[in-house]
């Protein structure tokens, strides 16, 4: 596979002393074209900050480099280069399913009639056929997430960043959405970076799992998931899955303890200031 994304020396600090916080420090990461990479780590390790930098919402510190398809990108011209789905579905309550799904495409300059035609053609693939004229408040949580993902796909970028898209769903709906996402990904084959706090989800979805360290976030460990696709739900109890989970849990728990200790030290410093 060809290299799709390369991040070099991605760092980010917020605030001023004594409250200055290093969110990220020297993150290096390469993602291949069509690869599904999941990212896990303790709360506050900078996962969402990293995504915000890649999509152009937050500028990194000086010295950062970001390459797409081998070409270095101007940090201040990244907006619109990749598709991004944040943790919340961000659906507009006054727009129908169909009109919410085409919002990103409309902003991108696609004529409304053309965007609606494209969306109508894939409603069934996203499990939304028959719901195109419903409003968000009439949908279940899982269906709202489908609309948000459909909107992300219809933005028609070959790189997608998904920030805990299933985090607010119940366990059964989450499992169904995971299987559905893999089906859609296998059909369209975008390059995906996916944040999650769920180790099972990270392994089940990913070709590779990146574990980030406690703040300041760095990529502490990368683990290849060699489990063959397509993956049945029963794989979650297979010995190779359990062994991967054991290794990843140990790494994340170690970093979570460091994050807790770091937070305690920071609070003490601020109190003494």
KAZI-V819506 format. One record per residue. N is the residue number from 1. RES is the residue in three letters. PSI is psi as a letter, one per 20 degrees, with the letter a starting at -180 (999 if undefined). D_FIRST is the distance of its C-alpha to the first C-alpha in whole Angstrom. Layout:
BEGIN
((N;RES;PSI;D_FIRST) (N;RES;PSI;D_FIRST))
END
This chain:
BEGIN
((1;UNK;q;0) (2;UNK;q;4) (3;UNK;p;7) (4;UNK;g;9) (5;UNK;p;12) (6;UNK;p;14) (7;UNK;p;17) (8;UNK;p;20) (9;UNK;l;23) (10;UNK;o;24) (11;UNK;q;27) (12;UNK;p;30) (13;UNK;q;34) (14;UNK;q;36) (15;UNK;a;40) (16;UNK;q;42) (17;UNK;q;44) (18;UNK;j;45) (19;UNK;j;43) (20;UNK;p;40) (21;UNK;p;37) (22;UNK;o;34) (23;UNK;g;31) (24;UNK;q;28) (25;UNK;o;28) (26;UNK;l;25) (27;UNK;p;22) (28;UNK;p;19) (29;UNK;p;15) (30;UNK;p;12) (31;UNK;p;10) (32;UNK;q;6) (33;UNK;p;6) (34;UNK;j;8) (35;UNK;q;9) (36;UNK;o;12) (37;UNK;p;14) (38;UNK;q;18) (39;UNK;p;20) (40;UNK;r;23) (41;UNK;r;26) (42;UNK;q;30) (43;UNK;p;32) (44;UNK;j;32) (45;UNK;i;29) (46;UNK;j;28) (47;UNK;g;25) (48;UNK;h;26) (49;UNK;g;27) (50;UNK;g;24) (51;UNK;g;22) (52;UNK;h;26) (53;UNK;g;24) (54;UNK;h;21) (55;UNK;i;23) (56;UNK;j;25) (57;UNK;h;28) (58;UNK;p;29) (59;UNK;p;29) (60;UNK;r;28) (61;UNK;r;30) (62;UNK;q;30) (63;UNK;i;28) (64;UNK;q;25) (65;UNK;p;21) (66;UNK;p;19) (67;UNK;p;16) (68;UNK;p;14) (69;UNK;k;11) (70;UNK;i;13) (71;UNK;p;16) (72;UNK;p;19) (73;UNK;q;21) (74;UNK;p;24) (75;UNK;h;25) (76;UNK;j;28) (77;UNK;k;26) (78;UNK;h;23) (79;UNK;p;25) (80;UNK;i;24) (81;UNK;h;21) (82;UNK;q;19) (83;UNK;q;21) (84;UNK;p;23) (85;UNK;o;25) (86;UNK;a;27) (87;UNK;h;29) (88;UNK;q;32) (89;UNK;h;31) (90;UNK;k;33) (91;UNK;q;35) (92;UNK;o;38) (93;UNK;h;41) (94;UNK;i;42) (95;UNK;q;39) (96;UNK;r;39) (97;UNK;g;35) (98;UNK;g;35) (99;UNK;h;35) (100;UNK;h;34) (101;UNK;h;30) (102;UNK;j;31) (103;UNK;g;32) (104;UNK;h;29) (105;UNK;h;28) (106;UNK;g;32) (107;UNK;h;31) (108;UNK;i;29) (109;UNK;j;31) (110;UNK;p;30) (111;UNK;q;34) (112;UNK;g;35) (113;UNK;g;36) (114;UNK;g;33) (115;UNK;g;31) (116;UNK;h;33) (117;UNK;g;33) (118;UNK;g;29) (119;UNK;g;30) (120;UNK;h;32) (121;UNK;h;30) (122;UNK;j;27) (123;UNK;g;30) (124;UNK;h;30) (125;UNK;h;27) (126;UNK;j;27) (127;UNK;k;30) (128;UNK;j;33) (129;UNK;p;34) (130;UNK;i;38) (131;UNK;j;38) (132;UNK;h;37) (133;UNK;j;40) (134;UNK;r;41) (135;UNK;q;41) (136;UNK;h;39) (137;UNK;i;42) (138;UNK;j;42) (139;UNK;q;39) (140;UNK;r;38) (141;UNK;g;35) (142;UNK;h;32) (143;UNK;h;33) (144;UNK;g;33) (145;UNK;h;30) (146;UNK;g;28) (147;UNK;g;30) (148;UNK;h;28) (149;UNK;h;25) (150;UNK;g;26) (151;UNK;g;27) (152;UNK;g;23) (153;UNK;h;21) (154;UNK;i;24) (155;UNK;i;23) (156;UNK;l;20) (157;UNK;q;18) (158;UNK;j;14) (159;UNK;p;15) (160;UNK;p;17) (161;UNK;p;19) (162;UNK;o;21) (163;UNK;n;24) (164;UNK;l;26) (165;UNK;h;26) (166;UNK;j;28) (167;UNK;h;30) (168;UNK;j;33) (169;UNK;q;33) (170;UNK;r;35) (171;UNK;g;34) (172;UNK;g;34) (173;UNK;h;33) (174;UNK;g;30) (175;UNK;g;29) (176;UNK;g;29) (177;UNK;h;27) (178;UNK;g;24) (179;UNK;g;24) (180;UNK;g;24) (181;UNK;g;21) (182;UNK;h;19) (183;UNK;g;20) (184;UNK;g;20) (185;UNK;g;16) (186;UNK;h;15) (187;UNK;g;17) (188;UNK;h;16) (189;UNK;l;12) (190;UNK;r;13) (191;UNK;p;11) (192;UNK;p;14) (193;UNK;p;16) (194;UNK;o;19) (195;UNK;p;22) (196;UNK;q;24) (197;UNK;i;27) (198;UNK;o;27) (199;UNK;g;26) (200;UNK;g;26) (201;UNK;g;24) (202;UNK;g;21) (203;UNK;g;20) (204;UNK;h;21) (205;UNK;h;18) (206;UNK;q;16) (207;UNK;h;13) (208;UNK;q;14) (209;UNK;p;17) (210;UNK;p;18) (211;UNK;p;22) (212;UNK;q;24) (213;UNK;r;27) (214;UNK;q;31) (215;UNK;p;32) (216;UNK;p;31) (217;UNK;p;27) (218;UNK;r;25) (219;UNK;o;22) (220;UNK;h;24) (221;UNK;q;21) (222;UNK;p;18) (223;UNK;p;18) (224;UNK;p;15) (225;UNK;o;16) (226;UNK;j;16) (227;UNK;p;18) (228;UNK;q;17) (229;UNK;q;17) (230;UNK;q;19) (231;UNK;p;21) (232;UNK;q;25) (233;UNK;h;27) (234;UNK;i;29) (235;UNK;h;26) (236;UNK;i;27) (237;UNK;j;30) (238;UNK;q;28) (239;UNK;g;28) (240;UNK;h;25) (241;UNK;g;24) (242;UNK;h;28) (243;UNK;g;27) (244;UNK;g;24) (245;UNK;g;26) (246;UNK;g;29) (247;UNK;g;27) (248;UNK;g;25) (249;UNK;g;29) (250;UNK;g;30) (251;UNK;g;28) (252;UNK;g;29) (253;UNK;h;32) (254;UNK;g;33) (255;UNK;h;31) (256;UNK;h;33) (257;UNK;h;37) (258;UNK;h;36) (259;UNK;g;35) (260;UNK;g;39) (261;UNK;h;40) (262;UNK;g;39) (263;UNK;h;40) (264;UNK;g;44) (265;UNK;h;44) (266;UNK;g;43) (267;UNK;h;46) (268;UNK;h;48) (269;UNK;g;47) (270;UNK;g;48) (271;UNK;h;51) (272;UNK;i;52) (273;UNK;999;52))
END
